[in-house]
């Protein structure tokens, strides 16, 4: 387990101690819980990577002949 030092102004520390005491815990426990949740969150890169993997797994059949024509892609219709 690692120890860290956090600098905080006196007023904020006093208010944090009061809130921690009201919740029957310590400031250290609150900071530890916050950092544990924060470190466990998925980063934006990890989220995009997971979404890409899910999308790739969902695409089961792909054929080049299924492509849209240029006109269909741009919703263009030939004028007669």
Protein Blocks (a to p, Z undefined) as FASTA:
>chain_A
ZZddddddfklmmmmmmmmmmnopafklmmmmmmmmmmmpccfklmmmmmmmmmmmmmmb
dcfklpccfklmnopacdZZ
